[in-house]
């Protein structure tokens, strides 16, 4: 048996006196190939994320091209929010039971001059809202998509009522269905 052990050790490249040992395949993968793969993966990740662009000098060309093609945007001035009066309308409903919609909105506008113009036209805005809202059915108010569609329609109606001035947005302060 001792002879078989010596033969096996001799086949692995070991000497009886503790000479050179052969490195196993698992240790080779663990200590050499795995760190190399991790470093290569990290390098590829940094390159693809764009973090190496300043070091490689490639980011400047892309930034220059983007600024040449893109239109120059002026910083947005702070908006003015003009609240409108509360609106209460009855919704179209098939049964005898009436449903009510209580709505309070604010208009987002750019300048004080627009605010004075809109203040004079508030009755026209409320009238266009009333006409639209009275024709709504309860099903049209369900879900975020329905509310978004109504918001877009109200913005369109406001912009038609206050032309040539334009409102940036219609913001819901309160929207209750009873």
PyMOL commands that set and color helices and strands:
alter all, ss='L'
color gray80, all
select helices_A, chain A and resi 2-11+25-49+53-56+59-69+112-120+122-134+138-141+143-161
alter helices_A, ss='H'
color red, helices_A
select strands_A, chain A and resi 80-83+87-91+99-109+169-177
alter strands_A, ss='S'
color yellow, strands_A
deselect
rebuild
show_as cartoon
